[in-house]
Amino acid sequence: MKVLVLEGDARVSRGLERTLRVLGHEVRCPATVDEARTSLQTDPAVDVVLAAEHLGAHERGTHFLRWVEAHVPHARRVLISGTPRPPDFIEQPGLQCFQSKPFGRRELEALLSSLDKPPSA
């Protein structure tokens, strides 16, 4: 599976990248929202986008995932956060979900496995 990870904390981003690679996935980890958008515009071939809710000064993962939905509609979207799911984030089984932090390898593996099935399954 091809995964793009957008996480504001560099340590968390590196940890996710390592874990995803160990699980056999191809991973991209842009450092900023602008880099992530450019990456997806250049090469939209991703299966899953993992985005942290809190990305920096005025950047939110929910906003970025709305952009992803509009520009890379085939990508499944996951919002990750150490705070409760934002009320403006709507989960869509098989397409868009929320994962609370912290989570480990097993939770990540189960999450990606659930997204690897068609939305109607």
C-alpha positions, 0 to 999 in steps of 0.5 A, spaced: 500 500 500 502 507 498 501 511 504 502 519 505 503 521 512 503 528 514 505 529 521 507 535 525 511 532 530 518 530 526 519 524 531 512 521 530 512 522 523 519 518 523 516 513 527 510 512 523 514 511 517 519 506 520 513 502 522 509 502 515 515 500 512 516 494 516 509 492 515 511 493 507 508 499 505 511 505 501 511 511 505 512 518 503 512 523 509 512 531 507 514 536 512 508 541 511 501 541 508 504 545 502 509 539 501 504 534 501 499 538 496 505 538 491 507 531 492 500 529 491 499 533 485 505 531 482 504 523 484 497 522 486 498 515 486 497 513 494 492 509 497 491 512 504 493 519 507 494 519 514 494 526 517 495 529 524 489 534 526 494 539 529 499 540 524 502 547 526 500 554 526 494 555 523 494 548 519 489 542 521 488 535 518 481 536 517 482 541 512 488 538 509 483 531 508 478 535 505 483 538 500 485 530 499 478 528 498 477 533 492 483 532 489 485 525 490 478 522 491 480 515 490 485 515 497 482 513 503 483 518 509 485 517 516 485 523 521 490 522 527 490 526 533 491 525 541 485 529 542 478 527 541 475 527 534 473 534 531 465 535 531 466 537 523 470 530 521 465 525 519 467 518 518 465 514 512 466 507 513 472 504 508 473 511 506 475 516 512 476 514 519 479 517 525 485 514 529 486 516 536 493 517 539 497 514 541 497 507 537 502 502 536 503 497 530 498 492 531 492 498 531 496 501 525 496 494 522 488 493 523 487 500 521 490 499 514 487 492 513 480 495 514 482 500 509 484 495 504 477 492 503 472 496 498 468 501 502 462 496 501 465 490 504 
